[in-house]
């Protein structure tokens, strides 16, 4: 998986990476202190393919209302998806 123009926010500061692969995403997640991240569906689908990712089953509410929803956990980090983030908006927001 190759992505371009990925950025993430750490301590209120956005950090932009020029070219990103799955190892770069793992590196971001392994070096944050926050316990929750919000991203788009593209990054979330990549995370769901990673070894050690625990998928959280979706509920009917997740599918019928356009709000941020949880897709699972990577290590101790809860991963959420913002359905309003465009497919090419490859930020990982740490909260």
N, C-alpha and C positions, 0 to 999 in steps of 0.2 A: 504494500500500500504506500503510494507516494502522494504526498499532499504538498501544496505550496502555500506560502503566505499564512502559515499557522502562527498564532500568537497565544500567549496565556497571560493571565493576570495573577501576580503574586504580590501580596501586601499593597494592593492598590496600584501596582505598576505593571503595565502591559509589556510583555516580552515577546518579540516577534522572531520567528525562525523562518529562514528562507526556504529550505527544503526539509520536509519532515517525512519520516517513515515510522513504522510501528515501534522501532527501538527508541526513536525520539519521544514518542508519546509515553512509552514506559519510563523513560528518563524523567520526563516532566512529573509524572505521577509518583515516582519513587523519591522525588526531591521536594515535595511540598509538605507543609505542616498541617494544612487544612484537612478536614474529614469529609468534605463534600465538594464535588465539582459539577459545573453545569456546562454542557456543550451542545453541539448540534447532532442531528441524527447520523450524519456521516461518521464523525469521530466515535459516537456511541456504538455504531455497528462494527467498527474496527476493534474497539475495546471488548465487545462481546465475543470476538474470536480469539482473544488472548487467553493463554493458559492461566488458570487461577481466577478467572472472572466468574462471579456467582450471579446468575440471572435472577431478577425479581419478576415474577409473573405479573403481567399487566391486568388491571381490573377494567370493568366496563366504564368506570368513570375516567380512567386514563385515556380511553379511546373516544369518548364522546365529548370531552371538554378540552378546549385548547389551553392547557396550562402546563407548567413544568411538571414532569413526572419522573419517577425513579425507574431506571432500567436494571440496576444491579449494583454490585460492589466489586472493586478490584482491591485486593488486600483489605485494608480497613477504610477505604475511600468509597463513599456513596457516589454513584454516577447518576446524574439527572440529565434529561434532555429538555431543551427549550424548543417547543414546536415552531416558534416564530423565528428562530435563527435560520437563515438561508443555508442551503447545502454547502455553499462555498465559503461560509463564515466559519473558519476552522479554529475558533478560539476555545480554550479550556479556561473557564472562569472558576477560580478557587474561592470558596466561601466557607 
